[in-house]
Amino acid sequence: MSQTLITFAVTLLLIILAVVPYFRHLRKKEEKARKKFQELKISGLDEAATVHPHIDVTNCIGCGGCVKACPEGDVLAIIEGKATLIHGAKCVGHGLCAEACPVGAIELLMARPGRSADLPALDQNYQTNVEGVFIVGELGGIGLIKNAVAQGKTAVEYIKTKPRNGAADFDMAIVGAGPAGLAAGLTAKANGMRYVILEQSDIGGSILHYPRAKVVMTSPVELPIWGKLKLTDVKKEALLDVWQKIIAKAGLDIRTNEKVLEVRRADEYFEVTTASTRLTATYVVLALGRRGTPRKLGVPGEELSKVMYRLIDTSTYRDSNILIVGGGDSAVEAAAGLALQKNNTITLSYRREAFTGIKERNLQHIRGLIAKKKVRAVFNSEVTEITDKTAVLQSPQGRLEIPNDFVFIFAGGELPFELLKKIGVGTRMQELDEPAVRAAS
């Protein structure tokens, strides 16, 4: 009997020794998450601007699978035994959290109208309030390549069921040759529809603006004609190469350097006017990115040839003094890439007091580079002038004039709202959140 008690006591002690530290770790982790959540609420970063996970707390079992699945690091956390959206502004709609939830307690929703009023109002087939005009991809508020591909396919599959005007040049005009536009074109081609893809620059869309070697695709997708694209963690260059092979195999009709200036309804079809031509189509699919035309600073010297708004290949910049303007993912990734090149001196100017909405891996990377003095970050600063050999910043330390060979400006883009306004496309005005197409669909 005494031996049994001893065994029981030892077993209980071992359990306590194993369980207590575990629960202390969970409590410490939860307190850290709670503190961060409160900080983010103050700055408004707890709320998402576009698609985000909505957790049904009545079904959530607090397993943490969604937290581990999220590649952005700190979008979700477990608080009081339930999954909680703490950094909604950082969510980009991967949908991996919903896929990882074992009890189906997560669905993807659009942000409330107050946070996403500038997003176009779309129905379940991505048609706008203007009948015959569709919006797919980034401009609709849901990023990621797999989502863009799914939307492009869905819109065209719906158009296939609708009447088409034989008097028009095309059944549909697709504006944009990024992932959404290419998916729409492939779907149209596979269904024997008359289509044309119009691209204002080159094939690839927003992907072209990413720094060299950036990871841009994390999940496989199914493409018409081509089949399953099984690449994961693929780099930008490899993905663009695959796009070219897909285009060649399918024989897609893509017309580059054709910026669309106007879309106007004429009788039973639309007239689409570009910088060099005019054509007609029964339907229009806008597969535009949200980057738009690069936003300029409007400061003296910005017209100099050393000032750029796009970085393609970091390896071409060496032995240089380089200023990066901006604090988003593009700016941080450019600064990190340029800092790794031989004998570069990198200064990053950001108008805010700290990095806020960037991806966790980028945040950790740039912090490490700043700590190692490979990047000099000047927060709460603005560029006031650019000269042939210097760049001038106004900062808390006063006027800073730094030697400079190149300036890269990542201040966002002027979104194509003017075009949408001319067409008559309305924005989201609903009072309630709307379900978004799940990333896995």
Secondary structure, 3 states (H helix, E strand, C coil): CHHHHHHHHHHHHHHHHHHHHHHHHHHHHHHHHHHHHHHHHHHCCCCCCCCEEEECCCCCCCCCHHHHHCCCCCCEEEECCEEEECCHHHCCCCCHHHHHCCCCCEEEECCCCCCCCCCECCCCCCECCCCCEEECCHHHCCCCHHHHHHHHHHHHHHHHCCCCCCCCCEEEEEECCCHHHHHHHHHHHHCCCCEEEECCCCCCHHHHHCCCCCEEECCCEEECCCEEECCCCEEHHHHHHHHHHHHHHHCCCEECCCCEEEEEEECCEEEEEECCCEEEEEEEEECCCCCCEECCCCCCCCCCCCEECCCCCHHHCCCCEEEEECCCHHHHHHHHHHHCCCCCEEEEEECCCCCCCCCHHHHHHHHHHHHCCCEEEEECCEEEEECCCEEEEEECCEEEEEECCEEEECCCEECCHHHHHHHCCCECCCCCCCECCCCCC
